[in-house]
Structures are given as C-alpha cells and as structure tokens.
Amino acid sequence: MRLILRATRPDHVSGDKAYSSRRNRRYLRRRDIKHTIPELKDQRANRRRKGSAGGRPTGFDPDRYRRRNEVERTINRLKNSRAVATRYDKRAYVFHGTVTAAAVRLWLKP
C-alpha cells in the first residue's frame, strides 16, 4: 500500500500570541490564508501610536479563537495514549489507525 500526500493550503489558521508578528501575518496574507491570531498589547500600542501610518487593526474573532482551545485539549487527550504520544508505529497508515483507535476510545468513554 502506498500513501500519497498532497500539499494543501488551509482555509484558516489559528494561533496564540507567540505567532503575532508582522512577518507571520504578511506571509499568511500573501498566501490568502485567513487567520485568527491575537495581537500583543505592545504591538497594539505601537500601531495606535503611529496613527494612520501604523496600519489598520488586525481582524480577530474571539469565538473562533475559543474553538482553537477545544482542538488543543482534544489533541492532549489523544496523547494520553502512549502509542500516539511516542509514535511507535513506523508506517503512516499504521499510525493513522492508532490515532483512530484512540479517538474512538475517547468518543466511547463515558
């Protein structure tokens, strides 16, 4: 069995404040990828201090950002399975089955 992976471009990216840099935002804008990344307080203050030369405020959707937390918590719960966390499996399709089994176990857990 041969697994073929194709490069795809995401529709939307969410990140925490560590990824709030001009370089990251510019890169995402150039590739037409929407993003939800909160702006740091000092970056916001610098932008406001510059006035109209500072550019427009970043778009930030707090509801979408909240959903990011749910995804991270689910991934951490999946990593409670030692086989998922350490990735013992050599082949990608076997690891995919391991993750699927761990997800089903989480789903069926009362």
C-alpha positions, 0 to 999 in steps of 0.5 A: 500500500502506498500513501500519497500526500498532497500539499494543501493550503488551509482555509484558516489558521489559528494561533496564540500570541507567540505567532503575532508578528508582522512577518507571520501575518504578511506571509499568511496574507500573501498566501490568502490564508485567513487567520485568527491570531491575537495581537500583543498589547505592545504591538497594539500600542505601537500601531495606535501610536503611529496613527494612520501610518501604523496600519489598520487593526488586525481582524480577530474573532474571539469565538473562533479563537475559543474553538482553537482551545477545544482542538488543543485539549482534544489533541492532549487527550489523544496523547494520553495514549502512549502509542500516539504520544511516542509514535511507535508505529513506523508506517503512516497508515499504521499510525493513522489507525492508532490515532483512530483507535484512540479517538474512538476510545475517547468518543466511547468513554463515558 
